[in-house]
Amino acid sequence: MITMFCCLWFFTGKPWAIDGTDIFSPLDRNGYAVSASFTFYLMNAAESSIHLYDRNGRFIRAIGGRGQGPGEFRFLSGIRLVGNRLYAFDAQTSKFSVFDESGTFISTHTAPRDVLFNFPYSERLFNGWVFKSEKRMVLWADDDFQAKKVLAEVPAIDHPANARLVMPARDKPSFTVSRDKKRIFIYPGKGKFEIQIYDVVRRQFLPSIVKDRPRIPFDEEYGEERFRKLLSYQGRARHQQSRFKPIYPEYFPAVEHLAVDLDGYLIVWPGVHMMNKKTPALVLGETGREIKPRFPPKHHARLLAVDGDYVYVSVYRDEEIGVRKVLISELDRFFQEYPDNG
């Protein structure tokens, strides 16, 4: 403990930490939220609860919990925070509960089954939702899911009705949202490097970001390895695997996935990143111009929020999640001390 706090003093000037969370899985984007006043919400999936901490790292309370009553969950799978409302989704019941910023329960709503609402691939917006359905569509919907709009979808592929095809690297839509939750950035999944921008306030598309980038031929050796892993993941027995046929693209997708960093810049991971994780991401400003970001994209998933000269970073040690407050100028040294999140 003494060693830990000496380290924290060096990085932050004071011993700031969230520890002893009893959360034993690394954080991903579905597992945390941070309010404008720096209240931290950490999801404990094992208990279907959400832990609240104040800006000093002190535990406030836990909300939710396993059950079927108001504000309880059978299987809590993700949280989102927009303004002063916290949204928490129950994957088993397809319901999401709404809490205020202090964790007081407000209401429960049922997500529509007709569009196969998929919360881990969704974002709560300034007005409504954007989500990726299991039919490989990106959709916008209003608060009550009454009005819907398809923003992108993968074209159907011609093949015999009884064919058992597997596409280990299919070009598919990807999206992320701006930090103010008023714009959606969409890669439509049509081969070329194009990022469409949808304004959810005016409900219309803005001019796209288009770049003339060389296409990378697909590596079939990598495709075969991925094909075998997919079938194994799906639990296919060895004798069944011969019935399936892989389809490989001619080129890697132009984009693998998108994100927005803490400064609001768009991060674009190229499609070849799925094979080579060392492939650098592009970081784009509002006009689509490439910029050098303040925060390295490779650490994006671990950076939770910015507070002046400091940034809050997730750590995962001894199989328990925690949070540290680090001087931005000391980030590189911090990641040498805490090189990964799991």
Secondary structure, 3 states (H helix, E strand, C coil): CHHHHHHHHHHHCCCCEECCCCCCCCCCCCCEEECCCCCEEEEECCCCEEEEECCCCCEEEEEECECCCCCCECCEEEEEEECCEEEEEECCCCEEEEEECCCCEEEEEECCCCCCCCHHHEEEECCEEEEECCCCEEEEECCCCCCEEEEEECCCCCCCCCCCEECCCCCCCEEEECCCCCEEEEECCCCCCEEEEEECCCCEEEEEEECCCCCCECCHHHHHHHHHHHHHHCCCCHHHHCCCEECCCCECCCCCEEEECCCCCEEEECHHHHCCCCCCCEEECCCCCECCCCCCHHHHHHEEEEECCEEEEEEEECCEEEEEEEEHHHHHHHHHHCCCCC
